[in-house]
């Protein structure tokens, strides 16, 4: 199906983020702005990725498979390599997938700088056309929220078959916003559920950054349809964007 320009605008925006301000795009803390980025803050940025991967592995072993050790890992929406690099320290082969060529270029620089040689970086598209193999672990965090839900559901349906039977997934989705508290998390009918970044007071505004909530019934349907029989979930909250991090095994 041919995509409307507005649906594909998130890809162009993400490439623009990768070109202009790749670290801030991943973690919107002002210290990660290109103009503020220091070697110390850059090291801290990657340290947060290591903490995240350590937590993911702990939760997978605690709730899904106590003996889980991934040989192969796919990091969907790898950005500049924040979680990609620590995954490379625990797996034989890691693949990073991202829609932004600029993000992938920066990820390659970061891997080379750290002499990480077991990482392949591939361009992403809606059909996941660059993927041909399956993986022991498919991971994605703070990525689907930037993709319109209709596209994201289709991508998820194509992503799940790339998890090896017996392999695991660790995927995060946003589902609501704290400012919808009066309607118990549901967007009022006359209100848009999309929140965009506000332009800073400068001559050149930031690219658009969409924050899209997903219908978790649809996500869970896709997981169960793929053979998931149980999952563990942890709630996330990134500045009022409420999410669910799902951990599961494909049987």
Number of C-alpha atoms within 10 A of each C-alpha: 3 4 8 8 8 9 13 14 16 19 18 14 18 26 21 20 22 24 15 16 21 24 25 19 21 20 16 14 11 12 16 21 18 13 9 10 17 13 8 8 14 13 11 13 20 19 15 14 18 19 12 16 20 15 12 16 19 14 18 22 14 13 14 19 16 12 9 17 15 19 14 22 27 29 24 23 25 28 28 27 27 22 25 30 25 20 27 20 13 17 17 14 18 27 21 26 26 24 22 26 19 20 28 25 16 18 24 20 14 17 20 12 9 10 9 14 13 14 23 15 21 20 17 19 14 14 12 16 11 12 15 7 11 18 24 23 26 24 26 20 18 19 19 24 21 21 22 20 17 10 14 20 18 13 17 17 16 14 19 19 14 20 24 19 15 16 22 27 28 22 21 22 28 26 20 26 24 15 13 15 11 10 10 12 14 16 18 12 7 6 8 8 17 14 14 13 12 11 12 9 8 7 7 8 11 18 20 19 20 18 23 22 25 21 13 15 9 10 17 14 11 17 22 13 11 16 14 18 12 14 19 16 16 11 12 16 13 12 9 12 19 17 23 18 18 20 21 23 24 21 14
